[in-house]
Amino acid sequence: MNMEAFKATLQSAQPPSGLSEHLKALWYGGKEDWEQSHNIAQDILDEDGSWIHAWLHRKEGDLGNAGYWYRRANRKMPSYALDKEWEEIVAAMLG
């Protein structure tokens, strides 16, 4: 799946089958379902999960909590738009 195809799935009511937990969290984030996205992301215990978790708290406006998760992800909190970071994370998770 590429970015264009992933974005197209956001028109559906449910995420496509076979997505990784990382991509499911990002899918719900892309649908503006912060709670469902966070529920998934908080159970992903690797650096990529921490990156998604950081982005979610940045999106929420909780920059202190976001900073914690960016550190866990070994990343710096970006100063650019949330949508751009979402695309960056999706691209990384799609490989």
C-alpha positions as semicolon CSV with decimal commas, in nm:
position;residue;x (nm);y (nm);z (nm)
1;M;0,000;0,000;0,000
2;N;0,123;0,351;-0,075
3;M;0,031;0,686;0,081
4;E;-0,239;0,761;-0,176
5;A;-0,407;0,425;-0,122
6;F;-0,381;0,459;0,256
7;K;-0,541;0,804;0,247
8;A;-0,819;0,670;0,023
9;T;-0,912;0,414;0,291
10;L;-0,999;0,701;0,526
11;Q;-1,329;0,727;0,339
12;S;-1,429;0,387;0,479
13;A;-1,602;0,331;0,813
14;Q;-1,344;0,072;0,926
15;P;-0,972;0,036;0,864
16;P;-0,872;-0,213;0,599
17;S;-0,790;-0,562;0,719
18;G;-0,428;-0,656;0,758
19;L;-0,300;-0,320;0,882
20;S;-0,033;-0,324;1,149
21;E;-0,128;-0,177;1,486
22;H;0,091;0,123;1,398
23;L;-0,106;0,189;1,081
24;K;-0,439;0,129;1,256
25;A;-0,349;0,396;1,513
26;L;-0,255;0,633;1,232
27;W;-0,570;0,545;1,039
28;Y;-0,789;0,645;1,334
29;G;-0,575;0,953;1,383
30;G;-0,633;1,042;1,019
31;K;-1,008;0,999;1,079
32;E;-0,984;1,245;1,374
33;D;-1,076;0,967;1,617
34;W;-0,816;1,065;1,878
35;E;-0,945;0,831;2,147
36;Q;-0,939;0,514;1,936
37;S;-0,602;0,608;1,791
38;H;-0,462;0,668;2,140
39;N;-0,608;0,341;2,272
40;I;-0,412;0,154;2,006
41;A;-0,093;0,361;2,024
42;Q;-0,053;0,333;2,400
43;D;-0,023;-0,045;2,364
44;I;0,255;-0,028;2,102
45;L;0,575;-0,052;2,303
46;D;0,841;0,023;2,042
47;E;0,995;0,353;1,928
48;D;0,756;0,386;1,636
49;G;0,461;0,344;1,873
50;S;0,612;0,614;2,093
51;W;0,639;0,841;1,788
52;I;0,270;0,792;1,709
53;H;0,185;0,844;2,077
54;A;0,392;1,165;2,077
55;W;0,213;1,295;1,768
56;L;-0,123;1,225;1,930
57;H;-0,037;1,423;2,242
58;R;0,102;1,704;2,027
59;K;-0,227;1,700;1,834
60;E;-0,415;1,711;2,164
61;G;-0,212;2,015;2,269
62;D;-0,047;1,837;2,565
63;L;0,309;1,935;2,473
64;G;0,459;1,819;2,802
65;N;0,328;1,467;2,752
66;A;0,418;1,483;2,383
67;G;0,776;1,573;2,478
68;Y;0,799;1,265;2,698
69;W;0,688;1,041;2,412
70;Y;0,918;1,209;2,158
71;R;1,208;1,136;2,394
72;R;1,095;0,771;2,417
73;A;1,088;0,766;2,036
74;N;1,438;0,922;2,020
75;R;1,298;1,212;1,817
76;K;1,269;1,585;1,856
77;M;0,927;1,746;1,862
78;P;0,881;1,908;1,520
79;S;0,770;2,265;1,474
80;Y;0,591;2,200;1,146
81;A;0,225;2,116;1,084
82;L;0,062;1,813;1,244
83;D;-0,070;1,695;0,907
84;K;0,282;1,694;0,765
85;E;0,409;1,489;1,058
86;W;0,117;1,245;1,021
87;E;0,216;1,189;0,658
88;E;0,580;1,147;0,762
89;I;0,486;0,881;1,018
90;V;0,251;0,701;0,778
91;A;0,521;0,697;0,510
92;A;0,769;0,551;0,758
93;M;0,521;0,282;0,870
94;L;0,432;0,194;0,510
95;G;0,805;0,149;0,440
